[in-house]
């Protein structure tokens, strides 16, 4: 024990400061401790083990206990939390709460109790087998002593039979104890054989060059899984691990099916639909130090990763990487880029049609572009793309129903067909010889298995109230053109620029002209009512901010310039003052989608 000293602790609460506590224990940053805050017990994380108090020391309370049964938080995890709190204008405690919600911490505590009981049962089981073996050996020795004496043939035969039975029982008991002990001894697993049998295909020189650039790699390609496999295998051979983020739970399962033959038990999958116990086991596996390739959805960035050699974000343009429901309202793609910096490892952002943010980062030299689609689409370089003007069809051919004559003829000569409905009702499509999908369903489906994919009314992709609508529509259609051999798109707005674009450069130029992302940053401030929104809007405008007032929301537009960081700090102070003075909560959403 050392002399009493002060520590600072991160609590899973929205606190703008980290409270001080007193202890006489030698603690390290990342240790878990139980403390009292606002009259209740809370599990916190030590952020500063040798702090200088900024309040009257007489008001500082001692910690309740050191939670030695709970795993410590790594320096890399805390670094990510602090980045997210700073960028997304929340507190480190809110990020901690997202990474280790109450149920997750309770699960950890339950694991500790179960582990202790399990260890006691294991010790008891071993002791009982050892006692049984000792008794059987004593009985065997007694039979041997009896057999050393002179006996009649019948007695000797009976003694020998008894000895054989005891010897067999002893052999069985010793075998059972050895088997039980062996199972305990290999709890961490032996992965050497799996590591020796990893795929040996060399990474393509182009991807090797991109990874060696030291920049995030924007990997524009339709066929990316094989490159992912080779890149992950290369890192495992270097005793480094890999994390692959996917935007949908269904895609996690599909990618697992493609990679598990190569990686076997080295492959881990993590997502929110797993049970709490299954998620805890994944966390325990990672903490154990074992080698791994993890496939996970956005919350997987909070896992206690170690020895990361590669991070991959597949379909990096997907809006599903954005968490919007609760703080921190983060984008897992952007946090993954920061996570790669923290672990000093390369990151690949894979896409058929990248986000405009990533395209601009390539243009400004922040990202390295590896474009394998520039010489034609890899899967279907001869993709037959047809745009059908629904209005013209109706005037010319009296089109009835959702299927144009062009599409009907194409379906008649094609094999397996998929139809994506826009505004059509399911009953309108009854009787058609095709698989029917909604727009979201199609985004989760492997459409490469179809001979023909048709978008029945592509106008449903557009949303006049969302400035990102054209970008998302282009990305959706570009994905279809990249992976499908034949695509037919029907629209009543056939002259719309999205249907004829070969790249997103035109959309990027529009954003530049209007000063919209990625040339600026948006921050939405949501309040309880329109009156509070108007008051906050006036305050921000008077402070020099460019604002747009919407019902119960104030949108702040910040230029991406040298003053960006200072402006965010200034904005945060104004919001905190408004919260305090008006007693109104303000929900902050940085980079809303």
Backbone torsions as a table, in degrees:
resi	resn	phi	psi	omega
1	UNK	NA	143.3	176.8
2	UNK	-107.0	175.8	177.5
3	UNK	-65.9	159.3	-179.7
4	UNK	-63.7	138.5	179.0
5	UNK	-150.3	173.0	-173.5
6	UNK	-104.7	147.3	176.1
7	UNK	-131.4	155.4	171.3
8	UNK	-106.5	144.9	-172.1
9	UNK	-131.9	133.0	172.6
10	UNK	-84.0	123.4	178.1
11	UNK	-108.5	149.2	-177.6
12	UNK	-76.8	57.2	-175.6
13	UNK	-140.1	161.8	176.7
14	UNK	-83.2	83.5	178.8
15	UNK	-118.6	134.3	178.7
16	UNK	-81.1	-2.7	177.4
17	UNK	-134.8	167.1	177.2
18	UNK	-110.9	113.0	-173.2
19	UNK	-66.3	153.0	178.9
20	UNK	-94.3	145.6	172.1
21	UNK	-137.1	165.5	-178.4
22	UNK	-115.3	145.4	-179.6
23	UNK	-156.9	158.4	172.6
24	UNK	-110.8	10.9	-180.0
25	UNK	-92.4	150.8	174.5
26	UNK	-84.5	106.6	-177.5
27	UNK	-113.8	160.6	176.7
28	UNK	-121.6	157.2	175.2
29	UNK	-58.1	132.4	-179.4
30	UNK	102.9	-16.6	178.0
31	UNK	-65.6	149.5	179.7
32	UNK	-99.3	134.7	179.9
33	UNK	-135.4	152.1	173.8
34	UNK	-99.1	132.0	-179.1
35	UNK	-137.1	167.5	172.5
36	UNK	-102.1	126.6	174.6
37	UNK	-137.7	127.2	-179.0
38	UNK	53.5	37.5	173.9
39	UNK	82.3	5.6	179.1
40	UNK	-132.7	157.0	-179.7
41	UNK	-77.5	131.9	-178.3
42	UNK	-135.9	141.6	174.6
43	UNK	-92.0	119.5	-179.1
44	UNK	-117.6	175.6	-179.8
45	UNK	-120.5	127.8	178.9
46	UNK	-67.2	121.9	178.6
47	UNK	-102.6	-29.6	178.6
48	UNK	-139.9	107.7	-176.2
49	UNK	-78.5	-4.8	-179.8
50	UNK	-141.9	70.7	-171.3
51	UNK	-92.7	156.7	171.5
52	UNK	-102.5	119.9	-176.0
53	UNK	-66.1	143.0	177.9
54	UNK	-110.2	14.7	174.2
55	UNK	-134.1	173.7	178.9
56	UNK	-58.8	119.4	-178.1
57	UNK	-54.7	-26.0	-179.6
58	UNK	-67.3	-17.4	-179.8
59	UNK	-91.6	-4.6	-175.3
60	UNK	-87.5	128.9	-176.2
61	UNK	-96.4	155.3	176.0
62	UNK	-77.6	157.6	174.2
63	UNK	-68.9	156.0	177.3
64	UNK	-79.1	-45.4	-176.4
65	UNK	-165.1	161.1	171.8
66	UNK	-96.3	122.5	-176.0
67	UNK	-86.3	73.6	-176.2
68	UNK	-65.9	-21.6	179.0
69	UNK	-75.4	-18.2	179.1
70	UNK	-94.0	139.8	-179.0
71	UNK	-66.4	144.5	176.8
72	UNK	-70.2	156.3	177.1
73	UNK	-91.8	133.3	-175.8
74	UNK	-75.2	159.6	176.7
75	UNK	-61.4	-33.4	179.3
76	UNK	-66.9	-39.0	177.8
77	UNK	-63.4	-46.3	-179.1
78	UNK	-64.6	-37.2	177.0
79	UNK	-60.7	-41.9	177.8
80	UNK	-65.1	-43.0	179.1
81	UNK	-57.7	-44.6	-176.9
82	UNK	-67.2	-38.0	175.8
83	UNK	-61.0	-47.7	-177.0
84	UNK	-64.0	-40.6	179.3
85	UNK	-63.4	-41.4	-178.4
86	UNK	-69.8	-45.7	-174.7
87	UNK	-74.0	-41.5	-174.0
88	UNK	-95.4	13.7	171.6
89	UNK	54.4	46.7	174.1
90	UNK	-128.4	-168.0	179.5
91	UNK	-104.6	157.7	177.1
92	UNK	-61.1	-33.6	178.3
93	UNK	-63.3	-35.8	178.1
94	UNK	-67.8	-35.6	177.1
95	UNK	-69.0	-43.3	176.4
96	UNK	-56.1	-43.1	179.9
97	UNK	-63.4	-36.5	177.9
98	UNK	-70.5	-38.6	-178.9
99	UNK	-74.5	-35.0	-179.0
100	UNK	-132.2	72.5	178.9
101	UNK	-62.7	166.6	-174.6
102	UNK	-54.2	-44.8	-178.1
103	UNK	-64.6	-35.0	179.6
104	UNK	-68.5	-43.1	178.0
105	UNK	-66.1	-40.6	176.7
106	UNK	-61.2	-37.7	178.0
107	UNK	-64.3	-39.0	177.1
108	UNK	-63.2	-43.7	179.9
109	UNK	-65.1	-39.2	176.3
110	UNK	-62.2	-40.7	179.1
111	UNK	-59.3	-40.4	-179.7
112	UNK	-62.1	-47.0	-179.7
113	UNK	-63.9	-43.2	179.7
114	UNK	-64.6	-40.9	-179.4
115	UNK	-62.9	-40.4	178.9
116	UNK	-64.7	-45.2	178.1
117	UNK	-62.8	-40.3	179.8
118	UNK	-63.1	-42.1	179.8
119	UNK	-63.3	-40.9	178.6
120	UNK	-63.2	-42.7	179.0
121	UNK	-65.2	-38.9	178.4
122	UNK	-63.7	-45.1	178.5
123	UNK	-62.5	-41.4	179.9
124	UNK	-64.8	-41.0	179.7
125	UNK	-62.9	-44.6	178.7
126	UNK	-61.9	-43.3	-179.5
127	UNK	-62.3	-41.3	-179.8
128	UNK	-65.1	-42.3	177.6
129	UNK	-64.7	-40.4	178.9
130	UNK	-63.6	-40.6	177.1
131	UNK	-64.0	-41.7	179.5
132	UNK	-63.8	-43.3	179.4
133	UNK	-63.5	-40.0	178.8
134	UNK	-63.3	-42.1	178.8
135	UNK	-64.5	-41.8	180.0
136	UNK	-65.7	-37.6	177.3
137	UNK	-65.6	-38.8	178.7
138	UNK	-64.8	-41.1	177.8
139	UNK	-65.7	-38.1	178.9
140	UNK	-65.6	-41.8	177.6
141	UNK	-62.0	-39.3	180.0
142	UNK	-64.6	-39.7	178.4
143	UNK	-66.7	-40.2	177.7
144	UNK	-62.2	-40.6	178.3
145	UNK	-63.8	-41.1	179.3
146	UNK	-65.5	-38.7	-179.0
147	UNK	-71.1	-17.8	179.5
148	UNK	-75.0	-10.6	-179.8
149	UNK	-95.1	166.9	179.1
150	UNK	-80.2	129.6	179.4
151	UNK	-139.2	159.0	172.8
152	UNK	-70.0	165.8	-175.4
153	UNK	-60.7	-40.4	-177.6
154	UNK	-68.0	-42.9	-179.5
155	UNK	-66.3	-44.5	-179.9
156	UNK	-61.7	-39.3	179.0
157	UNK	-62.4	-41.8	179.3
158	UNK	-64.7	-41.6	179.9
159	UNK	-64.6	-41.3	179.8
160	UNK	-65.2	-39.3	178.1
161	UNK	-64.3	-43.0	177.5
162	UNK	-63.1	-40.2	-180.0
163	UNK	-63.4	-42.2	179.2
164	UNK	-60.7	-40.2	179.9
165	UNK	-65.2	-42.3	178.7
166	UNK	-66.0	-41.3	-179.9
167	UNK	-63.1	-40.6	178.1
168	UNK	-66.1	-40.2	178.7
169	UNK	-64.5	-39.7	178.3
170	UNK	-65.2	-43.0	179.4
171	UNK	-61.7	-40.9	178.2
172	UNK	-64.8	-43.4	-179.5
173	UNK	-64.0	-43.9	179.6
174	UNK	-64.5	-36.2	177.8
175	UNK	-66.5	-42.2	179.1
176	UNK	-64.7	-40.6	177.9
177	UNK	-65.1	-41.7	179.8
178	UNK	-64.4	-41.3	179.6
179	UNK	-65.0	-44.0	179.8
180	UNK	-63.3	-43.1	179.7
181	UNK	-65.5	-36.1	179.9
182	UNK	-66.3	-40.3	179.0
183	UNK	-62.3	-37.2	178.2
184	UNK	-69.7	-35.6	-175.3
185	UNK	-69.8	-25.7	-176.8
186	UNK	-104.4	28.4	-178.9
187	UNK	-59.0	-34.5	-178.9
188	UNK	-80.6	-15.8	177.3
189	UNK	85.0	152.6	177.0
190	UNK	-117.6	108.6	-174.8
191	UNK	-105.2	9.8	-174.9
192	UNK	-61.6	-40.5	-178.6
193	UNK	-66.7	-37.9	177.9
194	UNK	-65.8	-39.1	179.3
195	UNK	-67.1	-33.8	179.5
196	UNK	-72.3	-23.4	-176.5
197	UNK	-104.1	21.5	178.2
198	UNK	-66.7	152.3	176.1
199	UNK	-55.6	138.8	-175.2
200	UNK	-105.6	4.5	-179.4
201	UNK	-60.4	129.3	179.7
202	UNK	-70.4	149.4	176.2
203	UNK	-69.4	145.4	-178.9
204	UNK	-61.0	143.3	179.6
205	UNK	-55.7	-34.3	-179.2
206	UNK	-65.9	-42.8	179.7
207	UNK	-71.4	-36.5	175.6
208	UNK	-59.9	-43.4	178.5
209	UNK	-62.9	-41.4	-179.8
210	UNK	-63.9	-44.7	-179.0
211	UNK	-65.9	-31.2	-179.5
212	UNK	-76.0	-7.0	-177.1
213	UNK	-69.7	-20.1	-176.9
214	UNK	80.1	4.4	179.9
215	UNK	-113.3	156.9	169.3
216	UNK	-56.1	137.5	-175.9
217	UNK	-101.9	118.7	172.4
218	UNK	-88.0	109.4	-173.4
219	UNK	-102.5	97.8	-178.4
220	UNK	-92.5	109.8	-174.5
221	UNK	-167.4	148.9	176.0
222	UNK	-86.5	-36.8	-178.7
223	UNK	-103.2	93.4	-172.6
224	UNK	-111.0	-19.4	-171.4
225	UNK	-60.1	-40.0	-178.8
226	UNK	-64.9	-39.4	177.4
227	UNK	-66.0	-39.1	177.2
228	UNK	-60.6	-46.0	-179.3
229	UNK	-58.0	-48.8	-177.7
230	UNK	-65.0	-40.0	-178.9
231	UNK	-67.1	-40.3	178.7
232	UNK	-67.8	-42.1	178.6
233	UNK	-61.1	-38.9	178.5
234	UNK	-61.0	-41.2	-179.9
235	UNK	-68.8	-39.9	177.8
236	UNK	-62.0	-37.8	177.4
237	UNK	-65.4	-21.9	177.0
238	UNK	-92.7	10.4	-176.1
239	UNK	62.5	32.9	174.1
240	UNK	-117.4	160.0	-177.3
241	UNK	-108.6	171.9	-176.6
242	UNK	-139.3	146.3	177.4
243	UNK	-127.1	125.9	178.4
244	UNK	-114.4	117.9	175.9
245	UNK	-94.1	136.3	175.0
246	UNK	-124.2	157.7	-172.5
247	UNK	-91.4	-9.4	-178.7
248	UNK	-139.2	145.4	177.7
249	UNK	-61.4	-40.3	179.6
250	UNK	-60.4	-37.3	179.8
251	UNK	-69.8	-29.0	176.2
252	UNK	-62.5	-43.8	178.3
253	UNK	-65.3	-39.3	-179.2
254	UNK	-66.7	-41.9	179.2
255	UNK	-68.8	-36.0	175.9
256	UNK	-58.5	-44.2	-179.3
257	UNK	-61.1	-31.8	-178.2
258	UNK	-80.8	-25.6	-173.3
259	UNK	-105.4	-19.0	-171.5
260	UNK	-67.5	-25.6	176.4
261	UNK	-64.3	-30.9	-179.5
262	UNK	-85.6	-34.7	-171.7
263	UNK	-110.1	-19.0	177.2
264	UNK	54.6	-128.3	-176.5
265	UNK	-71.6	-7.6	175.7
266	UNK	-74.5	-15.4	-175.9
267	UNK	-91.0	125.1	177.4
268	UNK	-117.1	147.6	178.3
269	UNK	-127.0	135.4	-176.6
270	UNK	-139.8	127.1	174.2
271	UNK	-159.6	171.0	-170.9
272	UNK	-72.8	-16.4	-180.0
273	UNK	-84.2	-4.2	175.4
274	UNK	-75.1	155.8	176.2
275	UNK	-66.4	158.6	178.8
276	UNK	-59.5	-38.4	179.1
277	UNK	-64.7	-41.0	179.1
278	UNK	-65.6	-40.0	177.2
279	UNK	-64.1	-39.3	179.2
280	UNK	-64.6	-38.3	179.7
281	UNK	-64.9	-36.9	176.2
282	UNK	-63.2	-43.4	178.6
283	UNK	-62.4	-41.4	178.4
284	UNK	-65.1	-40.0	178.9
285	UNK	-60.5	-43.9	-179.1
286	UNK	-66.6	-42.4	-179.4
287	UNK	-67.3	-24.0	-176.6
288	UNK	-66.1	-16.0	-178.0
289	UNK	92.7	2.1	-179.3
290	UNK	-68.8	155.2	174.8
291	UNK	-72.8	148.6	-177.7
292	UNK	-159.4	153.7	162.0
293	UNK	-119.2	118.7	-176.6
294	UNK	-104.7	131.1	169.3
295	UNK	-107.5	123.3	-176.7
296	UNK	-153.0	161.1	174.3
297	UNK	-84.5	-173.2	-165.3
298	UNK	-57.2	-35.4	-177.4
299	UNK	-67.7	-10.4	-179.4
300	UNK	-67.6	-14.8	176.6
301	UNK	-66.6	-18.1	-179.1
302	UNK	-85.5	-4.8	-179.7
303	UNK	-68.1	155.1	-176.5
304	UNK	-78.9	64.6	-175.8
305	UNK	-60.9	147.0	175.5
306	UNK	-140.3	153.0	177.3
307	UNK	49.1	41.6	179.6
308	UNK	-69.4	126.7	176.7
309	UNK	-107.5	-13.7	-177.2
310	UNK	-162.9	138.3	170.2
311	UNK	-122.1	135.8	177.6
312	UNK	-123.7	132.4	172.9
313	UNK	-116.6	106.7	-177.6
314	UNK	-87.3	148.8	-175.1
315	UNK	50.0	53.5	-171.1
316	UNK	-60.0	-21.2	-178.2
317	UNK	-78.6	-7.1	-171.6
318	UNK	-65.2	133.9	175.5
319	UNK	-69.5	-12.7	-178.3
320	UNK	-74.6	-6.3	172.2
321	UNK	-77.2	-9.8	-179.0
322	UNK	-90.0	125.8	173.3
323	UNK	-93.8	119.2	-175.1
324	UNK	-118.9	-10.0	-171.2
325	UNK	-80.1	-35.6	-176.3
326	UNK	-150.8	161.0	-179.8
327	UNK	-71.1	144.7	-5.1
328	UNK	-77.0	135.0	179.6
329	UNK	-87.5	79.9	-168.2
330	UNK	-104.8	161.9	169.6
331	UNK	-106.8	115.6	-174.4
332	UNK	-62.6	-29.9	177.6
333	UNK	-61.5	-49.7	-178.0
334	UNK	-68.9	-35.4	176.5
335	UNK	-67.8	-33.0	177.9
336	UNK	-65.7	-35.9	176.4
337	UNK	-62.1	-42.5	177.7
338	UNK	-67.9	-38.2	178.4
339	UNK	-61.1	-37.7	177.5
340	UNK	-64.3	-38.6	176.9
341	UNK	-63.7	-42.7	-178.9
342	UNK	-61.4	-41.2	-178.7
343	UNK	-90.6	0.2	179.0
344	UNK	53.9	51.3	-179.9
345	UNK	-132.7	158.3	178.5
346	UNK	-72.0	158.6	176.8
347	UNK	-135.8	138.2	177.7
348	UNK	-112.3	127.5	174.6
349	UNK	-107.8	105.7	-174.2
350	UNK	-96.0	142.9	-179.1
351	UNK	-169.8	152.3	166.6
352	UNK	-81.0	-36.8	-176.7
353	UNK	-140.8	94.4	-170.2
354	UNK	-64.9	161.0	174.8
355	UNK	-66.4	154.5	177.9
356	UNK	-64.9	-29.4	176.2
357	UNK	-61.1	-44.5	-179.6
358	UNK	-71.0	-36.5	177.2
359	UNK	-61.0	-43.1	178.5
360	UNK	-66.6	-37.9	178.6
361	UNK	-63.8	-32.0	173.5
362	UNK	-68.2	-45.4	-177.6
363	UNK	-61.0	-36.4	-177.8
364	UNK	-89.4	2.2	175.6
365	UNK	87.8	4.6	179.7
366	UNK	-76.7	-32.9	-179.2
367	UNK	-115.0	155.2	174.1
368	UNK	-100.4	127.7	-179.2
369	UNK	-95.2	124.7	169.6
370	UNK	-117.0	102.4	-173.4
371	UNK	-108.6	97.6	177.5
372	UNK	-88.0	0.1	178.1
373	UNK	-97.7	-3.3	-175.7
374	UNK	-68.3	-21.8	179.2
375	UNK	-104.5	25.2	-179.5
376	UNK	113.0	155.0	-178.5
377	UNK	-75.5	130.4	-171.3
378	UNK	-64.6	-46.3	-175.2
379	UNK	-72.1	-44.5	-176.5
380	UNK	-137.7	75.3	-179.0
381	UNK	-61.1	-19.5	179.0
382	UNK	-105.8	32.4	-178.9
383	UNK	-53.0	126.1	179.0
384	UNK	-89.0	107.2	-177.0
385	UNK	-107.8	123.8	-178.1
386	UNK	-126.9	129.7	176.6
387	UNK	-106.4	125.4	-178.0
388	UNK	-111.0	124.7	176.6
389	UNK	-84.5	105.6	-175.7
390	UNK	-62.2	-40.4	-178.8
391	UNK	-63.4	-44.2	178.7
392	UNK	-63.8	-38.9	178.3
393	UNK	-61.6	-41.5	-179.0
394	UNK	-67.3	-39.7	179.4
395	UNK	-69.3	-41.5	-172.6
396	UNK	-82.9	-44.3	-171.5
397	UNK	-117.0	3.9	179.4
398	UNK	62.0	43.0	-177.2
399	UNK	-53.4	127.3	177.4
400	UNK	-117.5	135.2	179.2
401	UNK	81.0	-172.3	-172.0
402	UNK	-85.8	-8.6	-174.3
403	UNK	-108.4	122.1	177.5
404	UNK	-75.5	165.1	178.0
405	UNK	-62.9	-36.7	179.3
406	UNK	-62.7	-45.4	179.8
407	UNK	-67.7	-40.5	179.8
408	UNK	-60.7	-41.8	179.6
409	UNK	-66.3	-40.0	179.9
410	UNK	-66.0	-39.2	178.9
411	UNK	-65.8	-36.0	-178.5
412	UNK	-64.7	-31.7	-178.3
413	UNK	-102.5	4.2	179.3
414	UNK	-104.2	162.2	177.4
415	UNK	-83.6	-100.6	-177.2
416	UNK	-83.2	124.9	-175.2
417	UNK	-119.6	145.9	174.7
418	UNK	-126.0	132.3	178.1
419	UNK	-115.6	131.4	178.0
420	UNK	-106.6	116.3	-176.6
421	UNK	-88.9	142.4	177.4
422	UNK	-100.5	-89.2	178.9
423	UNK	-91.5	-4.8	-174.8
424	UNK	-68.1	146.9	175.4
425	UNK	-89.2	149.9	-178.0
426	UNK	-54.2	-38.2	-177.3
427	UNK	-66.7	-23.0	178.0
428	UNK	-69.8	-17.9	-173.8
429	UNK	-107.0	6.2	179.9
430	UNK	-64.3	138.3	177.6
431	UNK	92.4	-11.5	179.0
432	UNK	-75.7	137.5	-178.9
433	UNK	-84.7	74.8	-178.2
434	UNK	-164.2	159.0	172.1
435	UNK	-83.9	133.4	-175.0
436	UNK	-107.3	133.1	179.2
437	UNK	-131.1	150.8	165.8
438	UNK	-81.2	171.1	179.4
439	UNK	-60.2	-47.9	177.8
440	UNK	-64.5	-38.4	179.8
441	UNK	-62.3	-41.7	-179.3
442	UNK	-63.7	-33.6	179.9
443	UNK	-65.8	-21.9	-178.9
444	UNK	-99.5	0.4	-172.7
445	UNK	-106.4	145.6	176.9
446	UNK	-80.4	89.3	-176.2
447	UNK	-78.1	-6.5	178.6
448	UNK	-64.0	-17.6	-179.3
449	UNK	-78.1	-5.4	-176.2
450	UNK	-101.3	146.3	176.9
451	UNK	-77.0	-29.6	-178.3
452	UNK	-143.5	132.5	174.6
453	UNK	-124.5	129.9	-178.6
454	UNK	-126.5	136.3	173.6
455	UNK	-97.8	110.3	-170.4
456	UNK	-69.1	-39.0	176.8
457	UNK	-146.0	92.0	-175.4
458	UNK	-68.5	-10.9	178.4
459	UNK	-62.8	-21.7	179.4
460	UNK	-68.5	-13.0	178.0
461	UNK	-75.0	-18.6	-172.6
462	UNK	-96.5	145.1	176.9
463	UNK	-135.2	110.2	-174.7
464	UNK	-60.9	-25.2	-178.0
465	UNK	-87.5	0.4	-176.9
466	UNK	-120.7	114.4	-176.8
467	UNK	-67.3	-15.5	177.5
468	UNK	-87.1	0.5	-172.8
469	UNK	-58.4	-47.5	-179.3
470	UNK	-61.9	-40.0	178.8
471	UNK	-62.0	-47.3	-178.9
472	UNK	-65.0	-38.7	178.3
473	UNK	-64.4	-44.4	178.7
474	UNK	-60.9	-44.3	-179.8
475	UNK	-62.6	-39.1	-179.5
476	UNK	-64.0	-48.1	-178.1
477	UNK	-70.0	-36.3	179.2
478	UNK	-64.0	-37.2	176.8
479	UNK	-62.1	-42.1	178.2
480	UNK	-61.4	-44.0	-178.2
481	UNK	-67.4	-26.0	-179.2
482	UNK	-78.5	-34.3	-170.9
483	UNK	-108.7	-9.9	-174.0
484	UNK	-111.8	142.5	179.9
485	UNK	-71.0	-28.3	179.8
486	UNK	-146.3	130.2	-178.2
487	UNK	-131.1	129.2	173.8
488	UNK	-119.0	128.6	-179.9
489	UNK	-119.0	122.1	176.9
490	UNK	-102.8	138.0	-178.9
491	UNK	-155.1	146.9	172.6
492	UNK	-87.8	-2.8	177.9
493	UNK	-122.9	53.6	-173.1
494	UNK	-60.6	-20.5	179.8
495	UNK	-81.9	-3.9	-178.9
496	UNK	-60.3	138.7	-174.9
497	UNK	-59.6	-30.5	-176.6
498	UNK	-59.0	-33.7	-174.3
499	UNK	-75.6	-16.7	-177.5
500	UNK	-115.1	-1.3	-177.3
501	UNK	-74.1	141.9	173.8
502	UNK	-99.7	-14.5	177.8
503	UNK	-151.3	171.9	-178.4
504	UNK	-93.4	9.5	-176.4
505	UNK	-59.8	-38.3	179.8
506	UNK	-63.9	-39.4	177.3
507	UNK	-65.9	-37.4	178.9
508	UNK	-64.2	-39.4	179.2
509	UNK	-65.9	-38.5	176.4
510	UNK	-59.8	-43.2	179.4
511	UNK	-62.7	-37.6	179.7
512	UNK	-64.9	-43.4	-177.8
513	UNK	-62.4	-40.2	-176.3
514	UNK	-94.3	2.9	177.7
515	UNK	64.8	35.7	-179.4
516	UNK	-103.7	164.3	178.0
517	UNK	-53.5	141.3	12.3
518	UNK	-89.7	9.5	178.6
519	UNK	-83.4	-3.8	175.3
520	UNK	-147.5	173.6	175.8
521	UNK	-119.0	138.1	176.7
522	UNK	-102.8	141.3	173.2
523	UNK	-133.5	116.9	178.0
524	UNK	-93.4	132.1	177.0
525	UNK	-115.0	109.4	-177.2
526	UNK	-100.9	129.8	-177.9
527	UNK	-124.1	-178.1	-168.4
528	UNK	-76.2	-28.2	-176.4
529	UNK	-156.2	171.4	-176.8
530	UNK	-64.4	-34.6	-179.3
531	UNK	-65.2	-43.8	177.7
532	UNK	-65.3	-37.9	178.2
533	UNK	-62.8	-41.6	179.9
534	UNK	-64.5	-40.3	179.4
535	UNK	-64.9	-45.1	179.0
536	UNK	-65.3	-39.2	179.5
537	UNK	-61.3	-43.2	179.3
538	UNK	-63.2	-41.8	-179.6
539	UNK	-62.4	-44.3	-178.9
540	UNK	-68.1	-41.9	179.0
541	UNK	-61.5	-40.1	179.1
542	UNK	-66.1	-22.5	178.8
543	UNK	-91.6	5.9	174.7
544	UNK	95.2	8.8	-179.7
545	UNK	-87.1	145.7	173.5
546	UNK	-85.5	118.0	-174.0
547	UNK	-128.0	154.4	170.8
548	UNK	-127.8	124.2	179.9
549	UNK	-95.5	128.0	175.3
550	UNK	-122.6	167.8	179.5
551	UNK	-55.2	116.2	176.6
552	UNK	62.6	15.2	179.0
553	UNK	-142.3	137.8	172.4
554	UNK	-114.3	120.9	178.8
555	UNK	-98.6	123.4	178.7
556	UNK	-104.7	130.8	179.8
557	UNK	-110.0	113.8	-179.1
558	UNK	-107.6	125.4	176.1
559	UNK	-64.0	146.8	174.4
560	UNK	-85.2	84.1	-179.0
561	UNK	-136.0	-171.4	-175.4
562	UNK	-67.0	-17.3	-179.6
563	UNK	-93.4	3.8	-173.3
564	UNK	-57.3	-49.9	-177.7
565	UNK	-63.4	-44.6	179.2
566	UNK	-63.6	-38.4	179.7
567	UNK	-65.6	-36.1	178.1
568	UNK	-66.1	-40.7	177.9
569	UNK	-63.7	-42.3	178.6
570	UNK	-62.5	-43.1	178.8
571	UNK	-61.6	-42.4	-178.1
572	UNK	-63.2	-40.5	178.6
573	UNK	-63.2	-41.2	179.2
574	UNK	-63.5	-42.1	-179.6
575	UNK	-64.8	-43.6	-179.9
576	UNK	-63.1	-40.6	176.9
577	UNK	-63.0	-42.5	179.5
578	UNK	-63.0	-42.4	177.9
579	UNK	-58.1	-46.0	-175.9
580	UNK	-69.1	-46.6	-174.3
581	UNK	-73.6	-38.2	-176.8
582	UNK	-92.8	-8.3	-175.6
583	UNK	54.4	34.7	177.8
584	UNK	-112.5	136.3	174.4
585	UNK	-77.8	145.8	176.5
586	UNK	-127.2	120.8	176.9
587	UNK	-90.9	123.3	-177.2
588	UNK	-102.2	126.8	178.3
589	UNK	-126.5	103.8	179.1
590	UNK	-85.4	135.4	-178.3
591	UNK	56.9	54.6	179.0
592	UNK	-66.8	154.5	178.0
593	UNK	-108.7	NA	NA
